[in-house]
Amino acid sequence: MKLGMIACALGHHRIDRGDTKRVHGGHVGRCRCCRTPMEEVEPHLWVVQRVRDAGLTHRMR
């Protein structure tokens, strides 16, 4: 788990295959280690979704 968190900090997220959902024709899911929301833009190519934080500021997670 610790190595996974370090990898996530460097931008190497791993998708949790059991938690993926189909939304509006695409797949969405979360990282296995840090729970960051991700979406599939091409087959087998996942990118981090840009979502606002709970404070609704301009900072994106």
C-alpha positions in Angstrom: 0.0 0.0 0.0 2.8 2.4 0.8 4.5 1.9 -2.6 1.2 2.4 -4.3 0.7 5.7 -2.6 4.2 6.8 -3.7 3.4 5.7 -7.2 0.2 7.7 -7.1 2.1 10.8 -5.9 4.2 10.4 -9.0 1.2 10.1 -11.3 1.1 6.3 -11.8 -2.4 5.4 -10.8 -3.8 1.9 -11.0 -7.5 1.4 -11.8 -9.7 -0.8 -9.5 -11.3 -3.1 -12.1 -14.0 -4.3 -9.7 -15.3 -0.7 -9.1 -15.7 0.6 -12.7 -19.1 1.9 -13.9 -20.5 2.7 -17.3 -21.7 6.4 -17.5 -22.9 8.1 -20.7 -21.1 5.6 -23.0 -17.8 5.7 -21.1 -16.2 4.0 -18.1 -15.4 5.7 -14.9 -13.7 4.3 -11.8 -11.2 5.0 -9.0 -7.6 4.4 -8.3 -6.9 1.3 -6.3 -4.6 3.0 -3.8 -5.6 6.7 -3.4 -9.3 6.5 -4.6 -8.7 9.3 -7.2 -11.6 9.4 -9.7 -10.5 8.4 -13.2 -12.2 7.9 -16.6 -11.3 5.8 -19.7 -10.7 8.1 -22.7 -9.5 5.3 -25.0 -9.6 1.5 -24.5 -7.2 0.7 -21.7 -6.1 4.4 -21.3 -7.3 6.0 -18.0 -6.8 9.6 -17.0 -7.5 11.4 -13.8 -10.8 13.4 -13.8 -10.6 17.1 -12.9 -13.1 17.6 -10.0 -13.5 20.6 -7.7 -12.7 20.1 -4.0 -15.4 20.3 -1.3 -14.7 24.0 -0.6 -15.7 24.9 -4.3 -12.6 26.9 -4.7 -10.5 27.0 -7.9 -8.2 24.2 -6.7 -8.7 21.0 -8.7 -7.9 17.6 -7.4 
